Amino acid sequence: MARYLTACVFVLFLLAPLASLAAFGPQRTNSAPERPFIWHKMLQSKDRYRNQIVTQLVNRTMARHLASRAKSYIDYRLFDAVDTNNVISGAGDWLFYKYQFGPRQCLGDEAIIAALDTLEALRAVAEGAGIRFVVSVSPDKSVAEPEHLGLRAGALAGCKLEAAARWRAIARDLGAPVIDHLEAMRDVDPAKDLYFATDTHWNELGQAAAMRQLTKALFGTDPGLPEADQAVPVAKPTDLRTSMLSLPELEVADTFPTYWAGPFTQAAGGGLAHALVLHDSFYIAAADKTRILFPGATDLEIDKIGTDGGETEALLAALSRRPSLFLINSVERRFFLRVREGPFNWQSPIGQGLLRVNQETARSCRYAPPSAVRTDGTEAASGVTRLSGGDLRILMPEGNEPPCLRIRFRTSAEGPSRLFLPPPRGADHRPGLSIPFEGAGSGRLVEIALPARYAGKAVRFHPPAGGSDDLTIALGTRPPDTEAGGMKRGVDEGL
């Protein structure tokens, strides 16, 4: 009898997913995308179809959902020991997103400098075309709230906090054009939390610190921070606890509707029109605030660039209209990865779009007659010196107007040529601080318009490997009517 009872229990256990599916229907999972059940594929010969159906039967049933919720509750409430693929426990009720602790978060100095230099080169190309280019970074929760890491998340963090401090020190030393929202958060009372305990994003006080920083940088006005008596508590679901752990609890946090409608809106002064804002989920969380700063902006999500959803076309169209501001925001944990692997680099639609608009601007520059570069001496042409290895040192025109450069040459070599921008404080040229120019065929043309800060400075031109012939150089300046619209002179132009 015991044997039959055991068999019945085993069969019931196997049938539980099917029974819950029949009773409650398919359940949503936290890992997208959702796929419909295609039952007839169970009868096909390919194992992968049957495996897909079995996987969905297990993962998308109420039985699995309830079991997952029970495990999360026990780990979170009873043992304070959440440790899933995505979430780990911090101190008390705090939860942290594991991705911010990955091994790729801890870069060496050389990789950090190369990434920051790439952003500086992108900024030079954008501003050469009359587009103000600003990059902002939203700090990871572990960096902004390290006191809440606790033992478990603190042990997993490893080199994270040290690496976060290191890249910021290097950025300050280089004068990198990055608005670091962590700096603004240091102005807030340390006793107040700036992130949700059970969400990976900042709360409204954290948003207020970041948006205040943007307002001061872009408009030169200071809305201050919300007052305690302006707080209105609101309960909301969160991504770490509600979505990833399937726990139905809401988190209560303060909101500040009168601050946003009052001091903040007044400081924005109507906002900046014709902006292009590229961002991830942190600015989505603050979308109603960024709309005050940038009404009618072309608002695009970073992760959709390069996909087939139309975001890439919208980005290129917005750049062709020369927005008054191109603002890129990234969460810290993906900031350097996005520079190194895209889309914040030259191979991406961002880099290619900026180069295209800049070259259109360069064609409208006023050029002096071109000079042929001789190959039989060190003085190649007026203001041009041939260096060892075939590179050219080119002195840009002096004055207050933005300089332009046009280079024509012939080559049998494949690959791009490259223009190295002058590094700060007379340091050696660095690979990241350069602009690549792709080309095909023997006849090549390089055109570039640079910001006024490069007037009177020397750049270095590196032709494709294999050399160049019949090389001519023309120097010029950009007409003032192509200046970036909406830029306020004297207000953080260095950003």
Backbone torsions as a table, in degrees:
resi	resn	phi	psi	omega
1	MET	NA	-42.1	179.8
2	ALA	-61.9	-33.5	179.9
3	ARG	-66.5	-42.4	179.2
4	TYR	-66.9	-38.6	179.1
5	LEU	-63.4	-41.4	178.2
6	THR	-62.0	-42.3	179.6
7	ALA	-64.2	-40.2	179.1
8	CYS	-64.4	-42.5	178.6
9	VAL	-62.2	-41.4	179.9
10	PHE	-63.4	-42.8	178.8
11	VAL	-64.9	-42.9	177.8
12	LEU	-60.5	-38.8	178.2
13	PHE	-62.7	-40.9	179.1
14	LEU	-68.8	-32.7	-177.3
15	LEU	-84.6	-9.7	-176.4
16	ALA	-57.1	-45.2	177.7
17	PRO	-60.6	-41.4	179.8
18	LEU	-67.2	-39.5	179.7
19	ALA	-65.2	-42.0	179.7
20	SER	-70.0	-31.9	177.1
21	LEU	-66.6	-42.2	179.1
22	ALA	-66.7	-36.4	-176.4
23	ALA	-79.8	-38.4	-171.6
24	PHE	-116.7	-10.6	-179.0
25	GLY	80.6	173.0	179.3
26	PRO	-62.8	139.7	177.3
27	GLN	-101.4	148.0	176.3
28	ARG	-70.1	145.9	175.0
29	THR	-108.0	163.8	179.9
30	ASN	-84.9	-6.4	177.9
31	SER	-109.2	108.5	179.6
32	ALA	-78.2	164.7	0.8
33	PRO	-90.5	158.4	175.3
34	GLU	-77.7	143.4	177.7
35	ARG	-128.9	139.0	179.3
36	PRO	-70.5	154.3	173.8
37	PHE	-71.6	133.8	177.1
38	ILE	-122.6	86.5	-168.9
39	TRP	-62.6	-36.5	-174.0
40	HIS	-64.2	-18.4	179.6
41	LYS	-70.4	-15.5	175.4
42	MET	-60.8	-26.2	-176.2
43	LEU	-91.3	-5.0	-177.6
44	GLN	-80.3	163.1	-172.4
45	SER	-77.2	-21.9	-175.0
46	LYS	-79.0	129.4	-177.3
47	ASP	-63.4	-32.1	-173.7
48	ARG	-64.6	-30.8	177.3
49	TYR	-66.7	-46.8	179.2
50	ARG	-64.4	-37.0	178.9
51	ASN	-64.8	-37.9	178.0
52	GLN	-62.9	-43.3	-179.5
53	ILE	-65.2	-43.4	179.1
54	VAL	-62.3	-42.5	178.6
55	THR	-59.7	-44.2	179.5
56	GLN	-68.2	-35.7	177.1
57	LEU	-60.3	-38.1	-179.1
58	VAL	-77.3	-44.4	-171.0
59	ASN	-83.9	-23.5	-172.0
60	ARG	-114.9	36.9	177.4
61	THR	-115.6	157.2	177.8
62	MET	-61.1	-34.7	178.6
63	ALA	-58.9	-46.5	178.4
64	ARG	-65.2	-40.9	-178.6
65	HIS	-61.1	-45.7	-179.1
66	LEU	-68.9	-37.9	178.2
67	ALA	-64.9	-41.6	179.2
68	SER	-64.3	-42.6	179.4
69	ARG	-64.1	-40.7	179.6
70	ALA	-62.6	-43.8	178.9
71	LYS	-63.0	-43.5	179.8
72	SER	-61.6	-40.9	-179.5
73	TYR	-63.6	-45.5	-179.2
74	ILE	-63.0	-46.1	-179.5
75	ASP	-64.3	-41.7	-172.3
76	TYR	-81.6	-47.4	-173.0
77	ARG	-90.0	-35.2	-174.7
78	LEU	-92.7	-40.3	-173.4
79	PHE	-112.4	-8.6	-177.9
80	ASP	50.7	47.5	-172.4
81	ALA	-140.4	49.2	176.5
82	VAL	-71.3	129.4	178.5
83	ASP	-154.9	77.6	179.5
84	THR	-100.6	-172.5	177.3
85	ASN	-63.4	-28.8	-173.7
86	ASN	-114.6	-24.3	-169.2
87	VAL	-127.5	143.2	175.1
88	ILE	-138.2	148.2	-178.5
89	SER	-72.3	141.4	168.7
90	GLY	-107.7	-155.0	177.7
91	ALA	-74.2	138.5	178.0
92	GLY	60.7	-130.8	-179.4
93	ASP	-83.1	-2.1	-171.6
94	TRP	-71.9	142.4	177.1
95	LEU	-126.3	150.4	-179.0
96	PHE	-132.4	145.4	178.0
97	TYR	-80.5	124.4	-171.7
98	LYS	-66.1	-27.6	-173.5
99	TYR	-57.0	-30.0	-177.2
100	GLN	-70.7	-9.1	-178.7
101	PHE	-106.1	10.3	-176.7
102	GLY	-65.3	161.1	-178.2
103	PRO	-63.9	-22.9	-178.5
104	ARG	-78.9	0.0	179.4
105	GLN	-82.0	-15.4	-173.3
106	CYS	-110.1	92.4	-175.7
107	LEU	-97.2	155.8	173.4
108	GLY	-79.0	167.3	-177.0
109	ASP	-59.6	-39.7	-176.9
110	GLU	-62.5	-42.7	179.4
111	ALA	-67.9	-37.1	178.7
112	ILE	-65.2	-46.4	-179.1
113	ILE	-62.8	-42.9	-179.6
114	ALA	-61.5	-40.7	180.0
115	ALA	-67.4	-45.1	179.3
116	LEU	-65.6	-35.8	176.5
117	ASP	-65.2	-38.2	177.5
118	THR	-60.5	-41.2	177.8
119	LEU	-64.5	-38.2	178.2
120	GLU	-65.3	-39.7	178.0
121	ALA	-67.0	-39.7	175.3
122	LEU	-61.6	-39.4	178.9
123	ARG	-64.3	-41.0	179.6
124	ALA	-61.2	-42.0	180.0
125	VAL	-67.5	-42.0	179.5
126	ALA	-63.7	-49.5	-176.8
127	GLU	-70.7	-27.2	173.1
128	GLY	-62.1	-27.7	177.5
129	ALA	-92.1	5.6	179.0
130	GLY	85.3	20.1	-179.8
131	ILE	-112.5	121.1	176.4
132	ARG	-72.4	130.1	-172.2
133	PHE	-119.2	119.4	-177.4
134	VAL	-131.1	134.5	176.7
135	VAL	-117.5	132.3	176.2
136	SER	-125.5	151.4	-177.5
137	VAL	-124.6	126.5	174.3
138	SER	-91.1	120.1	-175.2
139	PRO	-66.8	147.6	173.7
140	ASP	-64.0	152.6	-178.5
141	LYS	-58.5	-38.7	-179.5
142	SER	-65.9	-29.1	-179.8
143	VAL	-80.2	-38.1	-179.5
144	ALA	-79.5	-29.1	-176.1
145	GLU	-128.5	56.2	-175.2
146	PRO	-65.6	-24.0	-178.9
147	GLU	-68.4	-13.4	-179.4
148	HIS	-101.0	7.1	-178.0
149	LEU	-66.2	-38.3	-176.6
150	GLY	70.1	-175.6	-175.5
151	LEU	-72.6	-43.5	-173.6
152	ARG	-68.7	-55.2	179.1
153	ALA	-67.4	-34.2	178.6
154	GLY	-62.7	-38.5	177.8
155	ALA	-67.9	-36.2	-179.8
156	LEU	-72.7	-28.4	-175.5
157	ALA	-59.2	-35.0	177.3
158	GLY	56.0	-120.6	-176.1
159	CYS	-86.6	5.7	-171.9
160	LYS	-56.0	-52.5	-175.1
161	LEU	-67.9	-38.4	177.0
162	GLU	-64.3	-41.7	179.5
163	ALA	-66.5	-37.3	179.0
164	ALA	-63.9	-41.1	178.1
165	ALA	-69.5	-34.4	-176.8
166	ARG	-68.0	-46.7	-177.6
167	TRP	-66.9	-31.2	178.5
168	ARG	-69.3	-38.2	177.5
169	ALA	-64.6	-41.1	178.5
170	ILE	-66.0	-41.0	179.4
171	ALA	-61.6	-41.0	177.9
172	ARG	-65.2	-41.0	-178.6
173	ASP	-66.0	-35.8	-179.5
174	LEU	-83.1	-14.0	-172.6
175	GLY	67.7	37.4	-175.9
176	ALA	-63.6	143.7	-177.0
177	PRO	-80.6	64.1	-176.6
178	VAL	-126.2	128.7	170.4
179	ILE	-88.6	110.5	-178.5
180	ASP	-95.2	110.1	-176.8
181	HIS	-67.0	-15.6	176.1
182	LEU	-64.0	-35.7	179.0
183	GLU	-59.8	-40.7	-180.0
184	ALA	-67.5	-32.4	-177.9
185	MET	-70.4	-19.4	178.9
186	ARG	-73.8	-13.1	177.0
187	ASP	-82.5	-7.8	-178.0
188	VAL	-90.4	148.9	176.9
189	ASP	-50.4	120.2	-177.6
190	PRO	-58.9	-20.9	-179.8
191	ALA	-75.4	-11.2	-177.0
192	LYS	-100.7	136.0	178.4
193	ASP	-78.8	142.0	-179.2
194	LEU	-110.3	-8.0	177.8
195	TYR	-125.4	155.1	172.4
196	PHE	-67.8	146.4	178.4
197	ALA	-68.0	-34.1	-173.8
198	THR	-118.5	23.3	176.4
199	ASP	-135.3	152.8	-178.5
200	THR	-80.9	-7.3	-173.3
201	HIS	-102.3	168.1	176.8
202	TRP	-74.4	150.7	173.5
203	ASN	-85.0	-173.3	-174.7
204	GLU	-68.1	-27.8	176.2
205	LEU	-70.2	-39.9	174.5
206	GLY	-63.9	-40.6	176.0
207	GLN	-61.3	-41.0	-179.0
208	ALA	-61.9	-40.5	178.7
209	ALA	-63.1	-43.8	-178.4
210	ALA	-69.4	-44.1	-178.9
211	MET	-68.9	-32.3	174.6
212	ARG	-63.1	-42.2	179.1
213	GLN	-61.6	-43.8	177.4
214	LEU	-61.7	-43.3	-178.6
215	THR	-62.0	-43.0	179.3
216	LYS	-65.7	-39.5	-177.6
217	ALA	-71.5	-39.5	-172.0
218	LEU	-94.0	-29.0	-174.7
219	PHE	-117.4	-13.8	-178.9
220	GLY	73.0	18.2	178.7
221	THR	-119.4	157.6	-175.9
222	ASP	-125.1	109.4	178.6
223	PRO	-79.4	-4.6	-175.0
224	GLY	71.4	-165.7	178.3
225	LEU	-118.4	158.3	179.4
226	PRO	-61.6	147.0	175.2
227	GLU	-88.5	153.9	-177.7
228	ALA	-60.6	-35.1	-178.0
229	ASP	-76.1	-3.7	175.6
230	GLN	-90.2	-4.3	-173.2
231	ALA	-72.0	137.2	174.4
232	VAL	-126.8	108.2	-178.0
233	PRO	-66.3	138.3	178.4
234	VAL	-139.1	137.6	176.6
235	ALA	-94.9	137.5	-178.5
236	LYS	-145.6	151.4	172.1
237	PRO	-70.2	156.0	-177.6
238	THR	-127.3	158.8	-174.5
239	ASP	-74.6	-38.5	-176.5
240	LEU	-74.9	-48.0	-176.9
241	ARG	-83.1	-50.3	-175.6
242	THR	-72.5	-48.6	-173.6
243	SER	-83.7	-52.0	-172.5
244	MET	-81.8	-31.4	178.7
245	LEU	-99.7	-5.0	178.3
246	SER	60.4	28.8	176.1
247	LEU	-96.5	132.3	-170.6
248	PRO	-80.9	1.2	-176.2
249	GLU	-66.9	147.1	175.2
250	LEU	-102.7	154.5	176.2
251	GLU	-107.2	132.7	179.5
252	VAL	-94.2	128.2	179.1
253	ALA	-144.9	157.2	-178.0
254	ASP	-76.7	140.2	168.6
255	THR	-118.1	163.8	-173.2
256	PHE	-136.7	64.5	-175.5
257	PRO	-60.1	-36.8	-178.6
258	THR	-71.8	-28.7	176.4
259	TYR	-67.2	-46.8	-178.0
260	TRP	-66.5	-39.6	-179.0
261	ALA	-76.0	-22.5	-176.3
262	GLY	-103.2	-97.0	-174.1
263	PRO	-56.4	-39.4	-176.6
264	PHE	-69.3	-46.9	179.0
265	THR	-62.2	-39.0	178.8
266	GLN	-64.5	-41.5	-179.5
267	ALA	-66.3	-33.0	178.9
268	ALA	-69.1	-25.7	174.8
269	GLY	57.6	38.3	-178.5
270	GLY	94.7	-10.5	175.3
271	GLY	80.4	-179.0	-179.2
272	LEU	-109.3	118.3	-177.9
273	ALA	-81.0	161.4	173.1
274	HIS	60.0	39.2	178.1
275	ALA	-94.2	155.2	172.6
276	LEU	-117.1	118.3	-175.8
277	VAL	-119.9	119.6	179.6
278	LEU	-114.8	125.6	-167.6
279	HIS	-153.0	174.0	171.3
280	ASP	-118.4	-152.7	-168.1
281	SER	-69.0	-20.7	-179.0
282	PHE	-68.1	-41.0	176.5
283	TYR	-78.1	-21.2	171.1
284	ILE	-65.6	-41.0	178.1
285	ALA	-62.4	-25.7	-179.9
286	ALA	-111.4	28.6	-171.9
287	ALA	-60.6	-38.9	-179.2
288	ASP	-68.1	-21.8	177.2
289	LYS	-83.6	-42.2	179.5
290	THR	-65.8	-27.3	176.9
291	ARG	-66.9	-27.1	175.4
292	ILE	-69.4	-39.4	179.9
293	LEU	-75.5	-35.6	-173.6
294	PHE	-130.9	70.4	-178.9
295	PRO	-64.7	134.0	179.0
296	GLY	71.4	16.7	-177.8
297	ALA	-67.9	154.9	166.6
298	THR	-78.4	108.5	-169.8
299	ASP	-109.8	114.4	-173.3
300	LEU	-129.7	148.9	178.1
301	GLU	-93.6	134.6	-176.1
302	ILE	-57.9	-46.6	-172.4
303	ASP	-69.1	-9.4	177.8
304	LYS	-95.2	-7.0	177.0
305	ILE	-71.0	130.8	-178.7
306	GLY	91.3	-3.7	175.8
307	THR	-95.7	-174.5	-177.6
308	ASP	-96.9	18.1	-174.5
309	GLY	-88.2	3.8	179.0
310	GLY	93.5	-7.5	-178.8
311	GLU	-68.0	-37.3	-179.8
312	THR	-63.6	-44.7	178.3
313	GLU	-62.5	-39.4	178.3
314	ALA	-65.0	-38.4	177.9
315	LEU	-62.9	-50.2	-177.7
316	LEU	-64.1	-38.0	178.3
317	ALA	-65.6	-40.5	179.3
318	ALA	-65.6	-40.5	178.2
319	LEU	-65.3	-37.3	179.7
320	SER	-64.9	-23.6	177.3
321	ARG	-84.9	-1.1	-179.7
322	ARG	53.9	76.7	-179.3
323	PRO	-63.3	154.7	177.6
324	SER	-66.0	-27.4	-179.3
325	LEU	-147.6	135.8	170.1
326	PHE	-115.4	103.8	-177.3
327	LEU	-106.2	123.9	176.7
328	ILE	-114.9	126.1	176.1
329	ASN	-120.6	138.3	177.3
330	SER	-139.5	144.3	170.4
331	VAL	-68.2	148.2	-173.0
332	GLU	-58.7	-40.7	-173.6
333	ARG	-64.6	-17.6	179.7
334	ARG	-117.8	4.2	-174.0
335	PHE	-62.1	-57.7	-176.2
336	PHE	-71.0	-33.6	176.3
337	LEU	-61.2	-39.2	-179.6
338	ARG	-69.9	-28.2	175.7
339	VAL	-76.4	-42.3	-174.7
340	ARG	-75.5	-36.9	-173.5
341	GLU	-116.8	-2.9	179.8
342	GLY	107.3	151.6	12.1
343	PRO	-98.6	13.9	-179.2
344	PHE	-92.7	53.8	179.2
345	ASN	-148.8	-177.1	-172.1
346	TRP	-75.5	-24.2	-178.3
347	GLN	-80.8	-12.8	-175.4
348	SER	-87.0	168.1	174.1
349	PRO	-57.1	-28.9	178.5
350	ILE	-65.1	-54.3	-179.4
351	GLY	-63.3	-44.8	-179.2
352	GLN	-65.9	-39.0	178.9
353	GLY	-65.7	-41.4	178.6
354	LEU	-66.0	-41.2	177.9
355	LEU	-62.0	-41.4	-179.2
356	ARG	-62.7	-45.6	-179.5
357	VAL	-67.4	-38.0	178.9
358	ASN	-64.3	-42.2	-179.4
359	GLN	-66.3	-33.5	173.7
360	GLU	-63.9	-38.8	177.3
361	THR	-66.3	-42.0	-177.7
362	ALA	-61.8	-29.8	179.4
363	ARG	-67.6	-21.3	179.8
364	SER	-93.1	2.1	-180.0
365	CYS	-70.4	157.4	176.7
366	ARG	-94.0	111.1	-174.0
367	TYR	-104.2	145.7	168.1
368	ALA	-77.2	163.6	177.8
369	PRO	-56.4	138.9	-177.9
370	PRO	-66.9	151.2	177.5
371	SER	-114.1	135.5	175.7
372	ALA	-77.2	139.6	-179.9
373	VAL	-94.0	118.5	179.6
374	ARG	-78.0	157.3	-179.6
375	THR	-115.6	7.4	-173.8
376	ASP	-110.3	20.6	-180.0
377	GLY	-164.6	174.1	179.4
378	THR	-79.7	-33.9	177.8
379	GLU	-86.1	99.2	-172.2
380	ALA	-75.6	-38.8	179.1
381	ALA	-167.1	174.5	-179.7
382	SER	-59.6	118.1	-179.9
383	GLY	78.5	5.6	-177.5
384	VAL	-124.2	129.8	179.1
385	THR	-123.7	131.1	177.4
386	ARG	-84.0	128.7	-178.7
387	LEU	-100.2	168.7	177.0
388	SER	-63.8	141.4	-178.7
389	GLY	91.3	-2.0	177.3
390	GLY	93.3	-3.1	177.5
391	ASP	-72.4	159.7	178.9
392	LEU	-121.0	134.0	171.4
393	ARG	-96.7	121.0	-173.3
394	ILE	-120.8	122.7	178.8
395	LEU	-88.8	119.1	-178.4
396	MET	-73.8	154.7	-179.0
397	PRO	-58.6	142.5	177.5
398	GLU	-83.6	165.6	177.9
399	GLY	124.5	-169.3	-177.3
400	ASN	-98.8	-5.6	-177.7
401	GLU	-91.6	148.1	178.5
402	PRO	-61.5	131.5	-176.9
403	PRO	-84.3	155.4	178.1
404	CYS	-130.7	156.0	-177.8
405	LEU	-141.3	134.7	175.7
406	ARG	-131.3	125.8	-178.8
407	ILE	-126.0	126.7	173.0
408	ARG	-116.4	139.6	178.1
409	PHE	-161.0	168.0	176.2
410	ARG	-118.7	145.0	179.8
411	THR	-155.1	150.4	174.3
412	SER	-101.0	1.2	-176.4
413	ALA	-85.6	153.5	173.1
414	GLU	-93.8	166.1	176.1
415	GLY	96.8	171.0	-174.9
416	PRO	-84.9	157.5	163.6
417	SER	-92.7	169.1	-173.7
418	ARG	-147.0	137.6	177.0
419	LEU	-110.1	119.4	-179.7
420	PHE	-92.9	127.9	178.0
421	LEU	-83.7	152.9	-179.1
422	PRO	-68.0	125.6	178.5
423	PRO	-73.5	159.0	-179.8
424	PRO	-69.5	151.5	173.6
425	ARG	57.4	30.7	172.7
426	GLY	67.7	20.3	179.1
427	ALA	-71.7	172.0	178.3
428	ASP	-67.3	154.1	177.2
429	HIS	-62.2	139.5	-177.5
430	ARG	-115.6	142.7	-176.0
431	PRO	-57.1	-40.1	-177.3
432	GLY	-67.2	-28.2	-176.5
433	LEU	-88.1	59.6	-176.9
434	SER	-149.3	161.9	-176.8
435	ILE	-122.3	120.6	179.9
436	PRO	-86.4	145.8	176.7
437	PHE	-127.0	105.5	178.5
438	GLU	-72.6	155.2	178.4
439	GLY	-164.1	158.4	177.8
440	ALA	-136.7	149.8	-179.1
441	GLY	85.9	177.7	-175.6
442	SER	-81.9	-34.5	-179.7
443	GLY	-87.4	124.0	-176.9
444	ARG	-121.4	149.6	176.3
445	LEU	-135.7	127.0	175.3
446	VAL	-117.5	123.0	177.1
447	GLU	-130.0	137.2	-178.8
448	ILE	-151.8	137.6	171.1
449	ALA	-111.2	129.8	-176.8
450	LEU	-113.4	158.7	176.8
451	PRO	-66.1	161.9	-176.3
452	ALA	-60.9	-25.3	-178.1
453	ARG	-66.3	-13.1	178.4
454	TYR	-94.2	0.4	177.6
455	ALA	-62.5	133.7	179.3
456	GLY	77.8	3.6	179.8
457	LYS	-105.3	159.8	-177.0
458	ALA	-99.2	133.0	172.5
459	VAL	-109.9	165.5	179.2
460	ARG	-122.4	127.8	-180.0
461	PHE	-103.7	127.2	179.7
462	HIS	-114.3	108.4	179.9
463	PRO	-71.6	168.8	177.5
464	PRO	-57.5	151.0	178.0
465	ALA	-56.9	126.1	-176.7
466	GLY	118.5	-9.4	173.3
467	GLY	92.0	-179.4	-177.7
468	SER	-147.3	152.9	179.3
469	ASP	-130.5	166.1	176.9
470	ASP	49.1	47.9	-173.4
471	LEU	-91.1	127.5	175.2
472	THR	-125.6	148.4	-178.2
473	ILE	-129.0	132.6	174.6
474	ALA	-123.9	131.9	178.5
475	LEU	-108.9	148.0	-179.2
476	GLY	-160.1	-169.7	178.3
477	THR	-133.8	157.2	-178.1
478	ARG	-92.0	135.3	176.8
479	PRO	-58.9	142.5	-176.2
480	PRO	-66.3	-19.0	-177.7
481	ASP	-74.5	-0.9	175.6
482	THR	-100.6	14.2	176.1
483	GLU	-62.3	154.9	-179.8
484	ALA	-64.1	127.5	177.4
485	GLY	-71.7	140.4	174.6
486	GLY	86.8	-7.1	179.6
487	MET	-74.1	128.4	177.7
488	LYS	-90.2	116.4	-179.7
489	ARG	-63.7	137.4	176.9
490	GLY	87.2	-5.6	-178.2
491	VAL	-109.3	91.2	175.8
492	ASP	50.7	47.6	178.9
493	GLU	-65.9	-19.0	180.0
494	GLY	-73.3	-11.1	-178.4
495	LEU	-77.8	NA	NA
